[in-house]
Amino acid sequence: MTRLGFDTLRYSQRLKATGMSEQQAVAQAEAMAEALGDLAEALVTKEFFHAVLDKELGELRSTLRLHSWILGVLVVTNLIPLLKGAG
């Protein structure tokens, strides 16, 4: 799991400095840490993203190459009889 640097003690101290009770500040800091932890689970690194993207694009290029060959074969197989009939 990706870890985000979140200092709950510092955050709760800042909340207390604004007039929030210690109990509320600690509860708020814990809730914020939990929310950020959940968010961090959905994050990916730039390197991982690029690796997955490169893999997917490679597969797409291969499929496109195959489709180009199939289209070429279809064009040729349909064009030859037309040219023979015209001659």
N, C-alpha and C positions, 0 to 999 in steps of 0.2 A: 504494500500500500504506500502511496505517496504521502509523505509527511509535510504538512505546512507548518512553518515556524510561527506558532501563536502562543504568546506568553500570557497565560490566564491570570497569573498573579499581577503582572503589570496592568493588564486590562481592568481587573477588579479594583486595583488601587486608583486608577484613573476615574472609575465610576464613583468610588467613595469620595474622591476629591471634589466631585461635582455635587455632592450632597446625598447620594444614594446610600441606603443602609448597607452594612457589610453583608448581611444575609442576601439582600437583593443583588448586590454586586457580584458575589460569589456565584449565585445561581445564574446570573446573566453570563458571566464568564464561562461557566461550564456548558451552558446551552450554546454559546457561540463556538466553543471548541468542538462540540459535537457536530454542529452544523458544518463547520469548516472541514472536519474529518470526513463527513459524508460527501462533501464536494470533492475532496482530494481523491476519493476512490474513483471518481469519474474522469479524472485528469489523466492524460497520457503525455509522455515526453515528446519533444519535437523529433527526436531520432526514431522513436517507435512509429510515430505518425508517418514519417517519410518512408520507413521500411515497408509499412503496410501499403502505402500509396504506390511505391515502386513495384511491389509485387502485383497489385491489382492492375496497374497500367501495363505491366508486362503481359499479363494474361489477356488483357483487352487487345493489345497489339497482336498477339498470336491469333486470337479469334478473328481479328480484322484481316490479317494476312490470309487465313484459311478461307474466309468469305470472298476475298478478292480472287483467289484461285478458282473457287467454285463458280463465281460469276464469269470469269474468263472462259472456263470450260463450257459453260452454258451458252455463252455468246458464240464461241467457235462452233459448237455442235449444231447450233441453229443457223449460223451464217453459211456454213459449207453447203448444206442442201440448197439454200437460196441461190448461192453463186453457181452451183452446178446446173440449177434449173434455168438460170438466166443465160447460160452459155450455150 
